[in-house]
Amino acid sequence: MSIKVVATNRKARHEYFILDTLEAGMELKGTEIKSIRAGQISLAEAYVQVDGKQAWLVDAHVAPYEQASHFNHEPRRPRRLLLHSSEIRDLWDTVRQKGVTIIPLRVYLKGGRAKIEIALAKGKRLYDKRAAIAERDAKREIERQLHKRE
């Protein structure tokens, strides 16, 4: 099955430690899936909210579909995530721990259906971010030096 990545949350791996990932479906309206297929979705401020029975994608912006006149959708409405009840229960139990949240990592099309990859994450502190940047810069410098020798 081919996968076409439509949107990624680029800040997620910089801002959070990723503990675990899950794939979920999304309950969408007709104009929403058309906008997503056109790549008109943003996960910048999005997060996942779990209430014990259902999981919701909150604050994801799906741009209105141009060809739909007055039948268009609301861009920032909460969208229900399609997960098994046991997965929702596990997420609910984990999120109640201090500092753990659920964030969307990417939205992609798999077999014609929109899927979202969500992650259990713990926020990084400022010194963790600095260490990650320093490590990335060191790797880049090593690669540069190795490339010069060749």
TORGUMAR-344048 format. One record per residue: residue number from 1; x, y, z of N, C-alpha, C, CB in turn. Coordinates in Angstrom, 3 decimals. Last residue first. Glycine has a CB too. Layout:
% TORGUMAR-344048
atom num=NUM; nu=X; nv=Y; nw=Z; cau=X; cav=Y; caw=Z; cu=X; cv=Y; cw=Z; cbu=X; cbv=Y; cbw=Z
...
//
This chain:
% TORGUMAR-344048
atom num=150; nu=37.520; nv=12.888; nw=1.142; cau=37.272; cav=12.025; caw=-0.010; cu=37.560; cv=12.687; cw=-1.300; cbu=35.882; cbv=11.557; cbw=-0.015
atom num=149; nu=37.788; nv=14.941; nw=2.980; cau=38.892; cav=13.998; caw=2.797; cu=38.727; cv=13.152; cw=1.542; cbu=39.008; cbv=13.094; cbw=4.007
atom num=148; nu=35.300; nv=16.203; nw=3.005; cau=36.455; cav=16.924; caw=2.476; cu=37.615; cv=15.972; cw=2.158; cbu=36.909; cbv=17.990; cbw=3.475
atom num=147; nu=33.688; nv=14.335; nw=4.290; cau=33.424; cav=14.612; caw=2.873; cu=34.606; cv=15.341; cw=2.228; cbu=32.137; cbv=15.451; cbw=2.721
atom num=146; nu=34.620; nv=14.502; nw=6.875; cau=34.780; cav=13.247; caw=6.144; cu=34.608; cv=13.456; cw=4.636; cbu=33.772; cbv=12.208; cbw=6.651
atom num=145; nu=33.786; nv=17.124; nw=7.488; cau=35.210; cav=16.787; caw=7.486; cu=35.493; cv=15.492; cw=6.715; cbu=35.715; cbv=16.656; cbw=8.922
atom num=144; nu=31.000; nv=16.829; nw=7.320; cau=31.671; cav=17.800; caw=6.460; cu=33.170; cv=17.472; cw=6.343; cbu=31.473; cbv=19.234; cbw=7.011
atom num=143; nu=30.517; nv=14.992; nw=9.360; cau=30.196; cav=14.635; caw=7.971; cu=30.930; cv=15.547; cw=6.990; cbu=28.675; cbv=14.717; cbw=7.731
atom num=142; nu=31.267; nv=16.608; nw=11.526; cau=31.991; cav=15.359; caw=11.244; cu=31.760; cv=14.927; cw=9.800; cbu=31.547; cbv=14.235; cbw=12.216
atom num=141; nu=29.299; nv=18.596; nw=11.355; cau=30.708; cav=18.952; caw=11.196; cu=31.556; cv=17.724; cw=10.881; cbu=31.229; cbv=19.639; cbw=12.461
atom num=140; nu=26.982; nv=17.093; nw=11.884; cau=27.110; cav=17.796; caw=10.605; cu=28.564; cv=18.156; cw=10.326; cbu=26.242; cbv=19.063; cbw=10.597
atom num=139; nu=27.487; nv=16.317; nw=14.504; cau=27.362; cav=15.298; caw=13.442; cu=27.565; cv=15.935; cw=12.070; cbu=25.974; cbv=14.601; cbw=13.507
atom num=138; nu=27.416; nv=18.848; nw=15.729; cau=28.640; cav=18.034; caw=15.770; cu=28.616; cv=16.963; cw=14.677; cbu=28.803; cbv=17.371; cbw=17.159
atom num=137; nu=24.751; nv=19.598; nw=15.310; cau=25.831; cav=20.389; caw=14.718; cu=27.138; cv=19.611; cw=14.680; cbu=26.022; cbv=21.685; cbw=15.493
atom num=136; nu=23.461; nv=17.634; nw=16.878; cau=23.199; cav=17.703; caw=15.436; cu=24.300; cv=18.485; cw=14.725; cbu=21.827; cbv=18.354; cbw=15.166
atom num=135; nu=24.423; nv=18.344; nw=19.416; cau=24.709; cav=17.018; caw=18.864; cu=24.527; cv=17.007; cw=17.343; cbu=23.797; cbv=15.958; cbw=19.515
atom num=134; nu=23.323; nv=20.901; nw=19.701; cau=24.780; cav=20.729; caw=19.716; cu=25.174; cv=19.387; cw=19.107; cbu=25.321; cbv=20.836; cbw=21.155
atom num=133; nu=20.583; nv=20.249; nw=19.680; cau=21.128; cav=21.124; caw=18.632; cu=22.640; cv=20.956; cw=18.547; cbu=20.766; cbv=22.607; cbw=18.907
atom num=132; nu=20.428; nv=18.706; nw=22.006; cau=20.064; cav=18.108; caw=20.722; cu=20.631; cv=18.930; cw=19.564; cbu=18.532; cbv=17.995; cbw=20.596
atom num=131; nu=21.132; nv=20.617; nw=23.929; cau=21.972; cav=19.423; caw=23.755; cu=21.689; cv=18.769; cw=22.403; cbu=21.729; cbv=18.409; cbw=24.904
atom num=130; nu=18.974; nv=22.390; nw=23.707; cau=20.331; cav=22.844; caw=23.390; cu=21.256; cv=21.678; cw=23.141; cbu=20.884; cbv=23.707; cbw=24.512
atom num=129; nu=16.910; nv=20.750; nw=24.588; cau=16.882; cav=21.256; caw=23.213; cu=18.273; cv=21.710; cw=22.790; cbu=15.875; cbv=22.419; cbw=23.078
atom num=128; nu=17.682; nv=20.388; nw=27.228; cau=17.579; cav=19.219; caw=26.347; cu=17.609; cv=19.648; cw=24.887; cbu=16.290; cbv=18.425; cbw=26.640
atom num=127; nu=17.473; nv=22.966; nw=28.225; cau=18.818; cav=22.395; caw=28.111; cu=18.811; cv=21.124; cw=27.260; cbu=19.388; cbv=22.089; cbw=29.505
atom num=126; nu=14.660; nv=23.311; nw=28.165; cau=15.512; cav=24.137; caw=27.317; cu=16.899; cv=23.519; cw=27.147; cbu=15.634; cbv=25.541; cbw=27.901
atom num=125; nu=12.990; nv=20.107; nw=28.112; cau=13.406; cav=21.328; caw=28.782; cu=14.367; cv=22.071; cw=27.851; cbu=14.076; cbv=21.020; cbw=30.169
atom num=124; nu=10.321; nv=18.616; nw=26.293; cau=11.751; cav=18.802; caw=26.546; cu=11.968; cv=20.095; cw=27.308; cbu=12.554; cbv=18.811; cbw=25.224
atom num=123; nu=7.410; nv=16.739; nw=27.224; cau=8.050; cav=17.992; caw=26.839; cu=9.524; cv=18.042; cw=27.186; cbu=7.353; cbv=19.137; cbw=27.491
atom num=122; nu=6.631; nv=13.631; nw=25.888; cau=6.954; cav=14.348; caw=27.117; cu=7.760; cv=15.575; cw=26.715; cbu=7.748; cbv=13.441; cbw=28.139
atom num=121; nu=4.032; nv=11.893; nw=24.128; cau=5.248; cav=12.691; caw=24.194; cu=5.392; cv=13.361; cw=25.555; cbu=5.254; cbv=13.741; cbw=23.088
atom num=120; nu=2.651; nv=9.663; nw=21.945; cau=2.721; cav=10.019; caw=23.354; cu=4.053; cv=10.723; cw=23.542; cbu=2.580; cbv=8.754; cbw=24.300
atom num=119; nu=1.511; nv=10.614; nw=18.727; cau=2.578; cav=10.147; caw=19.606; cu=2.319; cv=10.564; cw=21.043; cbu=3.928; cbv=10.683; cbw=19.140
atom num=118; nu=-0.075; nv=9.666; nw=15.642; cau=-0.043; cav=10.424; caw=16.886; cu=1.013; cv=9.813; cw=17.799; cbu=-1.442; cbv=10.435; cbw=17.577
atom num=117; nu=-0.665; nv=9.979; nw=12.340; cau=0.256; cav=9.337; caw=13.266; cu=0.340; cv=10.222; cw=14.499; cbu=1.674; cbv=9.111; cbw=12.619
atom num=116; nu=-3.637; nv=9.513; nw=10.572; cau=-2.810; cav=10.427; caw=11.336; cu=-1.932; cv=9.608; cw=12.273; cbu=-3.680; cbv=11.448; cbw=12.126
atom num=115; nu=-4.990; nv=9.106; nw=7.285; cau=-4.552; cav=8.554; caw=8.568; cu=-3.700; cv=9.601; cw=9.264; cbu=-3.757; cbv=7.215; cbw=8.379
atom num=114; nu=-7.414; nv=8.965; nw=4.826; cau=-6.542; cav=9.851; caw=5.603; cu=-6.257; cv=9.208; cw=6.952; cbu=-7.189; cbv=11.258; cbw=5.789
atom num=113; nu=-7.322; nv=6.563; nw=2.177; cau=-7.914; cav=7.061; caw=3.417; cu=-6.906; cv=7.918; cw=4.176; cbu=-8.395; cbv=5.890; cbw=4.299
atom num=112; nu=-6.006; nv=5.472; nw=0.041; cau=-7.098; cav=6.402; caw=-0.236; cu=-7.746; cv=6.987; cw=1.008; cbu=-8.137; cbv=5.719; cbw=-1.046
atom num=111; nu=-3.923; nv=4.020; nw=1.184; cau=-5.028; cav=3.310; caw=0.540; cu=-6.231; cv=4.194; cw=0.309; cbu=-5.433; cbv=2.128; cbw=1.366
atom num=110; nu=-3.268; nv=6.664; nw=3.064; cau=-2.887; cav=5.258; caw=2.973; cu=-4.075; cv=4.508; cw=2.402; cbu=-2.456; cbv=4.674; cbw=4.371
atom num=109; nu=-1.955; nv=9.810; nw=3.477; cau=-2.994; cav=9.046; caw=2.793; cu=-2.488; cv=7.627; cw=2.610; cbu=-3.374; cbv=9.692; cbw=1.419
atom num=108; nu=-1.193; nv=11.447; nw=6.612; cau=-0.844; cav=10.838; caw=5.340; cu=-2.042; cv=10.097; cw=4.768; cbu=0.348; cbv=9.888; cbw=5.502
atom num=107; nu=0.174; nv=13.612; nw=8.957; cau=-1.056; cav=13.161; caw=8.313; cu=-0.654; cv=12.613; cw=6.960; cbu=-2.121; cbv=14.323; cbw=8.180
atom num=106; nu=2.193; nv=13.388; nw=11.940; cau=2.013; cav=13.583; caw=10.502; cu=0.652; cv=13.065; cw=10.068; cbu=3.130; cbv=12.878; cbw=9.712
atom num=105; nu=1.951; nv=13.770; nw=14.746; cau=3.247; cav=13.861; caw=14.083; cu=3.100; cv=14.125; cw=12.595; cbu=4.041; cbv=12.589; cbw=14.303
atom num=104; nu=0.055; nv=15.202; nw=17.379; cau=0.063; cav=14.619; caw=16.032; cu=1.439; cv=14.812; cw=15.401; cbu=-1.043; cbv=15.261; cbw=15.141
atom num=103; nu=0.481; nv=14.251; nw=20.826; cau=0.638; cav=15.219; caw=19.747; cu=0.544; cv=14.509; cw=18.405; cbu=1.982; cbv=15.969; cbw=19.872
atom num=102; nu=-0.367; nv=14.075; nw=24.156; cau=-0.488; cav=13.388; caw=22.872; cu=-0.433; cv=14.450; cw=21.780; cbu=-1.818; cbv=12.543; cbw=22.786
atom num=101; nu=1.745; nv=14.152; nw=27.102; cau=0.689; cav=14.665; caw=26.237; cu=0.646; cv=13.845; cw=24.958; cbu=0.907; cbv=16.165; cbw=25.920
atom num=100; nu=2.966; nv=14.250; nw=30.384; cau=2.768; cav=13.450; caw=29.174; cu=1.581; cv=14.006; cw=28.400; cbu=2.545; cbv=11.946; cbw=29.522
atom num=99; nu=3.135; nv=15.624; nw=32.806; cau=4.048; cav=15.979; caw=31.731; cu=3.890; cv=15.200; cw=30.446; cbu=5.406; cbv=15.819; cbw=32.197
atom num=98; nu=1.966; nv=13.083; nw=34.932; cau=2.417; cav=14.469; caw=34.807; cu=3.386; cv=14.636; cw=33.642; cbu=3.079; cbv=14.929; cbw=36.104
atom num=97; nu=-0.597; nv=10.960; nw=33.615; cau=0.699; cav=11.153; caw=34.264; cu=1.164; cv=12.592; cw=34.025; cbu=1.755; cbv=10.128; cbw=33.728
atom num=96; nu=-2.758; nv=10.877; nw=31.973; cau=-3.001; cav=11.382; caw=33.321; cu=-1.709; cv=11.511; cw=34.125; cbu=-3.973; cbv=10.469; cbw=34.051
atom num=95; nu=-1.905; nv=9.615; nw=29.703; cau=-1.960; cav=11.085; caw=29.682; cu=-2.183; cv=11.656; cw=31.077; cbu=-3.073; cbv=11.563; cbw=28.744
atom num=94; nu=-2.230; nv=6.883; nw=30.269; cau=-0.885; cav=7.451; caw=30.156; cu=-0.899; cv=8.973; cw=30.272; cbu=-0.253; cbv=7.042; cbw=28.831
atom num=93; nu=-5.005; nv=6.488; nw=30.271; cau=-4.226; cav=6.169; caw=31.470; cu=-2.860; cv=6.843; cw=31.439; cbu=-4.058; cbv=4.655; cbw=31.608
atom num=92; nu=-5.609; nv=7.283; nw=27.634; cau=-6.211; cav=7.987; caw=28.765; cu=-5.412; cv=7.750; cw=30.035; cbu=-7.663; cbv=7.542; cbw=28.965
atom num=91; nu=-4.259; nv=5.308; nw=26.163; cau=-3.880; cav=6.716; caw=26.032; cu=-4.370; cv=7.521; cw=27.242; cbu=-4.453; cbv=7.311; cbw=24.725
atom num=90; nu=-5.739; nv=3.054; nw=26.995; cau=-4.300; cav=3.134; caw=27.281; cu=-3.802; cv=4.575; cw=27.196; cbu=-3.508; cbv=2.244; cbw=26.305
atom num=89; nu=-8.274; nv=3.756; nw=25.956; cau=-8.109; cav=3.540; caw=27.392; cu=-6.635; cv=3.651; cw=27.792; cbu=-8.669; cbv=2.164; cbw=27.795
atom num=88; nu=-7.689; nv=3.770; nw=23.233; cau=-8.133; cav=5.010; caw=23.877; cu=-7.951; cv=4.906; cw=25.386; cbu=-9.613; cbv=5.313; cbw=23.533
atom num=87; nu=-7.091; nv=1.064; nw=22.884; cau=-6.057; cav=2.071; caw=22.618; cu=-6.414; cv=3.391; cw=23.300; cbu=-5.883; cbv=2.284; cbw=21.093
atom num=86; nu=-9.585; nv=-0.064; nw=23.466; cau=-8.442; cav=-0.401; caw=24.323; cu=-7.303; cv=0.599; cw=24.121; cbu=-7.948; cbv=-1.836; cbw=24.029
atom num=85; nu=-11.157; nv=0.917; nw=21.381; cau=-11.430; cav=1.378; caw=22.750; cu=-10.278; cv=1.048; cw=23.694; cbu=-12.724; cbv=0.749; cbw=23.274
atom num=84; nu=-9.285; nv=1.954; nw=18.496; cau=-9.944; cav=0.912; caw=19.276; cu=-10.120; cv=1.405; cw=20.703; cbu=-9.132; cbv=-0.414; cbw=19.243
atom num=83; nu=-10.000; nv=5.065; nw=16.818; cau=-9.091; cav=4.159; caw=17.514; cu=-9.913; cv=3.076; cw=18.197; cbu=-8.208; cbv=4.926; cbw=18.548
atom num=82; nu=-10.320; nv=7.769; nw=15.013; cau=-10.865; cav=6.420; caw=15.017; cu=-9.809; cv=5.460; cw=15.572; cbu=-11.311; cbv=5.996; cbw=13.586
atom num=81; nu=-10.983; nv=10.971; nw=16.294; cau=-10.003; cav=10.000; caw=15.833; cu=-10.578; cv=8.604; cw=16.006; cbu=-8.664; cbv=10.147; cbw=16.600
atom num=80; nu=-12.936; nv=13.716; nw=15.298; cau=-12.847; cav=12.484; caw=16.075; cu=-11.822; cv=11.557; cw=15.456; cbu=-14.216; cbv=11.788; cbw=16.164
atom num=79; nu=-11.922; nv=17.055; nw=15.351; cau=-12.195; cav=15.878; caw=14.521; cu=-11.973; cv=14.623; cw=15.343; cbu=-11.300; cbv=15.864; cbw=13.253
atom num=78; nu=-13.074; nv=20.344; nw=15.973; cau=-12.469; cav=19.119; caw=16.514; cu=-12.880; cv=17.920; cw=15.653; cbu=-12.895; cbv=18.899; cbw=18.004
atom num=77; nu=-12.509; nv=22.851; nw=13.387; cau=-13.409; cav=22.056; caw=14.223; cu=-12.683; cv=20.829; cw=14.783; cbu=-14.651; cbv=21.620; cbw=13.415
atom num=76; nu=-11.273; nv=24.808; nw=11.812; cau=-10.624; cav=24.354; caw=13.038; cu=-11.525; cv=23.513; cw=13.935; cbu=-10.133; cbv=25.534; cbw=13.805
atom num=75; nu=-12.937; nv=25.295; nw=9.436; cau=-11.520; cav=24.918; caw=9.350; cu=-10.911; cv=24.329; cw=10.619; cbu=-10.736; cbv=26.101; cbw=8.968
atom num=74; nu=-16.012; nv=23.827; nw=8.721; cau=-15.353; cav=24.779; caw=9.599; cu=-13.874; cv=24.381; cw=9.703; cbu=-16.039; cbv=24.818; cbw=11.016
atom num=73; nu=-16.737; nv=23.175; nw=5.215; cau=-16.574; cav=22.792; caw=6.614; cu=-15.939; cv=23.938; cw=7.411; cbu=-15.713; cbv=21.512; cbw=6.727
atom num=72; nu=-19.228; nv=24.091; nw=2.700; cau=-17.879; cav=23.924; caw=3.220; cu=-17.881; cv=23.611; cw=4.716; cbu=-17.062; cbv=25.175; cbw=2.953
atom num=71; nu=-21.411; nv=24.626; nw=1.199; cau=-21.379; cav=23.316; caw=1.859; cu=-20.036; cv=23.054; cw=2.526; cbu=-21.679; cbv=22.210; cbw=0.854
atom num=70; nu=-21.351; nv=26.883; nw=-0.323; cau=-21.830; cav=27.044; caw=1.051; cu=-21.869; cv=25.714; cw=1.816; cbu=-23.217; cbv=27.674; cbw=1.042
atom num=69; nu=-19.138; nv=25.523; nw=-2.347; cau=-19.678; cav=26.861; caw=-2.082; cu=-20.100; cv=26.976; cw=-0.612; cbu=-20.886; cbv=27.161; cbw=-3.018
atom num=68; nu=-16.171; nv=23.999; nw=-3.140; cau=-17.415; cav=23.843; caw=-2.382; cu=-17.921; cv=25.228; cw=-2.009; cbu=-17.203; cbv=22.959; cbw=-1.104
atom num=67; nu=-13.745; nv=24.643; nw=-4.298; cau=-14.875; cav=24.365; caw=-5.184; cu=-16.204; cv=24.196; cw=-4.450; cbu=-14.592; cbv=23.130; cbw=-5.981
atom num=66; nu=-11.937; nv=24.993; nw=-2.071; cau=-12.290; cav=26.107; caw=-2.965; cu=-13.568; cv=25.855; cw=-3.771; cbu=-11.146; cbv=26.376; cbw=-3.917
atom num=65; nu=-12.366; nv=24.018; nw=1.219; cau=-12.207; cav=23.530; caw=-0.147; cu=-12.757; cv=24.578; cw=-1.108; cbu=-12.927; cbv=22.158; cbw=-0.343
atom num=64; nu=-10.570; nv=25.545; nw=3.909; cau=-11.816; cav=25.310; caw=3.186; cu=-11.538; cv=24.902; cw=1.736; cbu=-12.702; cbv=26.567; cbw=3.225
atom num=63; nu=-7.887; nv=23.737; nw=5.515; cau=-8.367; cav=24.892; caw=4.745; cu=-9.682; cv=24.561; cw=4.040; cbu=-7.304; cbv=25.335; cbw=3.711
atom num=62; nu=-7.721; nv=22.657; nw=8.650; cau=-7.951; cav=22.116; caw=7.306; cu=-8.602; cv=23.249; cw=6.519; cbu=-8.865; cbv=20.793; cbw=7.324
atom num=61; nu=-5.776; nv=22.781; nw=11.419; cau=-6.427; cav=23.652; caw=10.447; cu=-6.502; cv=22.956; cw=9.088; cbu=-5.672; cbv=24.997; cbw=10.327
atom num=60; nu=-6.346; nv=21.485; nw=14.600; cau=-5.715; cav=21.239; caw=13.300; cu=-6.484; cv=22.067; cw=12.277; cbu=-5.714; cbv=19.695; cbw=12.920
atom num=59; nu=-7.633; nv=21.767; nw=17.080; cau=-6.867; cav=22.888; caw=16.532; cu=-6.042; cv=22.568; cw=15.285; cbu=-5.961; cbv=23.406; cbw=17.576
atom num=58; nu=-7.643; nv=18.337; nw=17.993; cau=-8.096; cav=19.703; caw=18.270; cu=-7.115; cv=20.697; cw=17.655; cbu=-8.233; cbv=19.946; cbw=19.803
atom num=57; nu=-8.902; nv=15.240; nw=17.636; cau=-7.832; cav=16.082; caw=17.116; cu=-8.332; cv=17.521; cw=17.205; cbu=-7.433; cbv=15.687; cbw=15.631
atom num=56; nu=-9.943; nv=13.112; nw=20.267; cau=-10.262; cav=14.201; caw=19.349; cu=-8.987; cv=14.916; cw=18.916; cbu=-11.239; cbv=15.195; cbw=20.005
atom num=55; nu=-11.230; nv=10.004; nw=21.358; cau=-10.061; cav=10.863; caw=21.170; cu=-10.392; cv=11.878; cw=20.083; cbu=-8.784; cbv=10.025; cbw=20.794
atom num=54; nu=-13.476; nv=8.746; nw=23.909; cau=-13.126; cav=9.102; caw=22.538; cu=-11.878; cv=9.983; cw=22.526; cbu=-14.303; cbv=9.823; cbw=21.847
atom num=53; nu=-13.493; nv=8.063; nw=26.605; cau=-14.284; cav=7.266; caw=25.678; cu=-13.907; cv=7.513; cw=24.216; cbu=-15.749; cbv=7.558; cbw=25.880
atom num=52; nu=-11.536; nv=9.708; nw=27.772; cau=-11.847; cav=8.413; caw=28.374; cu=-12.630; cv=7.498; cw=27.449; cbu=-12.620; cbv=8.614; cbw=29.641
atom num=51; nu=-10.960; nv=11.911; nw=26.281; cau=-11.898; cav=12.089; caw=27.387; cu=-12.288; cv=10.763; cw=28.037; cbu=-13.141; cbv=12.802; cbw=26.900
atom num=50; nu=-8.122; nv=13.403; nw=24.909; cau=-8.801; cav=12.139; caw=25.199; cu=-9.704; cv=12.355; cw=26.397; cbu=-7.779; cbv=10.983; cbw=25.467
atom num=49; nu=-6.863; nv=15.325; nw=22.293; cau=-7.525; cav=15.361; caw=23.585; cu=-8.280; cv=14.043; cw=23.763; cbu=-8.489; cbv=16.593; cbw=23.698
atom num=48; nu=-3.965; nv=16.332; nw=20.639; cau=-5.004; cav=15.318; caw=20.757; cu=-5.538; cv=15.347; cw=22.179; cbu=-4.463; cbv=13.902; cbw=20.388
atom num=47; nu=-3.235; nv=19.375; nw=18.786; cau=-2.970; cav=18.402; caw=19.839; cu=-4.141; cv=17.430; cw=19.896; cbu=-2.750; cbv=19.102; cbw=21.219
atom num=46; nu=-1.805; nv=21.911; nw=16.664; cau=-2.731; cav=20.816; caw=16.941; cu=-2.263; cv=19.944; cw=18.099; cbu=-2.911; cbv=19.964; cbw=15.701
atom num=45; nu=-0.422; nv=23.989; nw=15.587; cau=-0.883; cav=24.143; caw=16.964; cu=-1.753; cv=22.988; cw=17.419; cbu=-1.641; cbv=25.432; cbw=17.113
atom num=44; nu=0.345; nv=22.693; nw=13.040; cau=1.243; cav=23.539; caw=13.834; cu=0.809; cv=23.654; cw=15.300; cbu=1.318; cbv=24.925; cbw=13.217
atom num=43; nu=-0.703; nv=21.193; nw=11.037; cau=-0.691; cav=20.593; caw=12.373; cu=0.087; cv=21.448; cw=13.365; cbu=-0.094; cbv=19.190; cbw=12.318
atom num=42; nu=-2.760; nv=21.895; nw=8.297; cau=-1.657; cav=22.356; caw=9.138; cu=-1.802; cv=21.757; cw=10.537; cbu=-1.622; cbv=23.911; cbw=9.206
atom num=41; nu=-3.595; nv=21.152; nw=4.921; cau=-3.788; cav=20.893; caw=6.349; cu=-2.543; cv=21.345; cw=7.105; cbu=-4.080; cbv=19.381; cbw=6.615
atom num=40; nu=-3.853; nv=20.717; nw=2.018; cau=-4.253; cav=21.941; caw=2.713; cu=-4.572; cv=21.685; cw=4.181; cbu=-5.459; cbv=22.562; cbw=2.027
atom num=39; nu=-3.386; nv=18.729; nw=0.154; cau=-2.293; cav=19.156; caw=1.021; cu=-2.595; cv=20.389; cw=1.844; cbu=-1.090; cbv=19.410; cbw=0.208
atom num=38; nu=-5.427; nv=17.654; nw=-1.228; cau=-4.724; cav=18.750; caw=-1.896; cu=-3.581; cv=19.296; cw=-1.033; cbu=-5.707; cbv=19.876; cbw=-2.236
atom num=37; nu=-6.394; nv=15.925; nw=0.652; cau=-5.749; cav=15.347; caw=-0.526; cu=-4.976; cv=16.401; cw=-1.306; cbu=-6.788; cbv=14.687; cbw=-1.430
atom num=36; nu=-7.563; nv=17.855; nw=2.306; cau=-6.402; cav=17.100; caw=2.782; cu=-5.672; cv=16.469; cw=1.607; cbu=-6.829; cbv=16.015; cbw=3.795
atom num=35; nu=-9.715; nv=18.693; nw=0.742; cau=-8.670; cav=19.650; caw=1.105; cu=-7.407; cv=18.931; cw=1.554; cbu=-9.162; cbv=20.588; cbw=2.212
atom num=34; nu=-11.154; nv=16.280; nw=0.671; cau=-10.688; cav=16.876; caw=-0.586; cu=-9.583; cv=17.896; cw=-0.316; cbu=-11.861; cbv=17.546; cbw=-1.339
atom num=33; nu=-11.775; nv=15.928; nw=3.314; cau=-10.882; cav=14.955; caw=2.682; cu=-10.354; cv=15.504; cw=1.366; cbu=-11.608; cbv=13.615; cbw=2.450
atom num=32; nu=-13.521; nv=18.131; nw=3.666; cau=-12.265; cav=18.044; caw=4.413; cu=-11.294; cv=17.082; cw=3.744; cbu=-12.529; cbv=17.603; cbw=5.853
atom num=31; nu=-15.798; nv=17.693; nw=2.209; cau=-14.900; cav=18.746; caw=1.740; cu=-13.560; cv=18.697; cw=2.458; cbu=-15.542; cbv=20.113; cbw=1.933
atom num=30; nu=-16.943; nv=15.509; nw=3.709; cau=-16.551; cav=15.385; caw=2.311; cu=-15.585; cv=16.439; cw=1.822; cbu=-17.744; cbv=15.420; cbw=1.471
atom num=29; nu=-15.487; nv=15.173; nw=7.033; cau=-16.586; cav=15.522; caw=6.137; cu=-16.058; cv=15.494; cw=4.701; cbu=-17.190; cbv=16.933; cbw=6.495
atom num=28; nu=-13.963; nv=12.467; nw=8.895; cau=-13.933; cav=13.715; caw=8.134; cu=-15.225; cv=13.932; cw=7.362; cbu=-12.752; cbv=13.719; cbw=7.175
atom num=27; nu=-12.329; nv=10.933; nw=11.367; cau=-13.686; cav=11.077; caw=10.893; cu=-13.783; cv=12.452; cw=10.225; cbu=-14.728; cbv=10.916; cbw=12.065
atom num=26; nu=-9.297; nv=9.216; nw=10.810; cau=-9.974; cav=10.455; caw=11.179; cu=-11.375; cv=10.445; cw=10.593; cbu=-9.180; cbv=11.697; cbw=10.690
atom num=25; nu=-7.291; nv=6.620; nw=12.351; cau=-8.087; cav=7.171; caw=11.266; cu=-8.727; cv=8.463; cw=11.742; cbu=-9.162; cbv=6.160; cbw=10.784
atom num=24; nu=-3.945; nv=6.345; nw=13.597; cau=-5.388; cav=6.482; caw=13.814; cu=-6.042; cv=6.984; cw=12.540; cbu=-5.688; cbv=7.442; cbw=14.997
atom num=23; nu=-1.123; nv=4.799; nw=14.930; cau=-1.799; cav=5.239; caw=13.711; cu=-3.297; cv=5.263; cw=13.996; cbu=-1.464; cbv=4.299; cbw=12.492
atom num=22; nu=1.245; nv=5.858; nw=17.424; cau=0.052; cav=5.109; caw=17.024; cu=-0.462; cv=5.653; cw=15.696; cbu=-1.053; cbv=5.193; cbw=18.116
atom num=21; nu=4.270; nv=5.735; nw=19.392; cau=3.458; cav=6.256; caw=18.287; cu=2.315; cv=5.298; cw=17.974; cbu=4.326; cbv=6.482; cbw=17.029
atom num=20; nu=5.965; nv=6.914; nw=22.346; cau=5.297; cav=5.845; caw=21.605; cu=4.460; cv=6.467; cw=20.488; cbu=4.406; cbv=4.976; cbw=22.552
atom num=19; nu=7.626; nv=9.105; nw=23.090; cau=7.631; cav=7.871; caw=23.871; cu=7.060; cv=6.694; cw=23.080; cbu=6.840; cbv=8.064; cbw=25.157
atom num=18; nu=9.623; nv=11.689; nw=22.099; cau=8.571; cav=10.808; caw=21.619; cu=8.680; cv=9.476; cw=22.364; cbu=8.670; cbv=10.602; cbw=20.071
atom num=17; nu=10.070; nv=14.703; nw=23.679; cau=10.623; cav=13.358; caw=23.589; cu=9.464; cv=12.457; cw=23.167; cbu=11.281; cbv=12.884; cbw=24.965
atom num=16; nu=9.502; nv=17.849; nw=21.926; cau=9.089; cav=16.742; caw=22.779; cu=9.990; cv=15.522; cw=22.615; cbu=7.654; cbv=16.365; cbw=22.478
atom num=15; nu=10.458; nv=19.800; nw=20.167; cau=9.842; cav=20.237; caw=21.412; cu=9.584; cv=19.108; cw=22.412; cbu=8.559; cbv=20.925; cbw=21.107
atom num=14; nu=11.433; nv=18.372; nw=17.986; cau=12.293; cav=19.359; caw=18.630; cu=11.768; cv=19.715; cw=20.025; cbu=12.396; cbv=20.623; cbw=17.762
atom num=13; nu=9.351; nv=16.840; nw=17.129; cau=10.536; cav=16.131; caw=17.612; cu=11.541; cv=17.085; cw=18.275; cbu=11.208; cbv=15.389; cbw=16.454
atom num=12; nu=7.498; nv=18.979; nw=16.418; cau=7.198; cav=17.953; caw=17.421; cu=8.445; cv=17.296; cw=17.980; cbu=6.304; cbv=16.900; cbw=16.828
atom num=11; nu=7.887; nv=20.710; nw=14.346; cau=8.355; cav=21.128; caw=15.665; cu=8.282; cv=20.003; cw=16.695; cbu=7.545; cbv=22.311; cbw=16.147
atom num=10; nu=6.647; nv=19.550; nw=12.167; cau=8.101; cav=19.624; caw=12.178; cu=8.654; cv=19.996; cw=13.544; cbu=8.571; cbv=20.619; cbw=11.155
atom num=9; nu=4.309; nv=17.562; nw=11.442; cau=4.487; cav=18.502; caw=12.541; cu=5.987; cv=18.592; cw=12.783; cbu=3.702; cbv=18.052; cbw=13.847
atom num=8; nu=3.318; nv=17.308; nw=8.027; cau=4.105; cav=16.854; caw=9.171; cu=4.167; cv=17.964; cw=10.208; cbu=5.532; cbv=16.431; cbw=8.735
atom num=7; nu=1.065; nv=16.145; nw=5.513; cau=1.507; cav=17.195; caw=6.431; cu=2.313; cv=16.576; cw=7.561; cbu=0.299; cbv=17.985; cbw=6.994
atom num=6; nu=1.048; nv=13.987; nw=3.693; cau=0.393; cav=15.245; caw=3.337; cu=0.898; cv=16.397; cw=4.206; cbu=-1.127; cbv=15.110; cbw=3.474
atom num=5; nu=2.622; nv=11.260; nw=2.290; cau=2.598; cav=12.154; caw=3.449; cu=2.064; cv=13.512; cw=3.000; cbu=4.023; cbv=12.295; cbw=4.091
atom num=4; nu=1.288; nv=8.472; nw=1.042; cau=1.634; cav=9.819; caw=0.600; cu=1.494; cv=10.750; cw=1.804; cbu=0.723; cbv=10.287; cbw=-0.599
atom num=3; nu=1.973; nv=5.113; nw=0.588; cau=1.702; cav=6.152; caw=1.577; cu=2.178; cv=7.480; cw=1.014; cbu=2.395; cbv=5.839; cbw=2.940
atom num=2; nu=0.627; nv=2.148; nw=-0.887; cau=1.459; cav=3.344; caw=-0.966; cu=0.999; cv=4.380; cw=0.063; cbu=1.414; cbv=3.940; cbw=-2.391
atom num=1; nu=0.836; nv=-1.176; nw=0.000; cau=0.000; cav=0.000; caw=0.000; cu=0.885; cv=1.244; cw=0.000; cbu=-0.953; cbv=-0.005; cbw=1.212
//
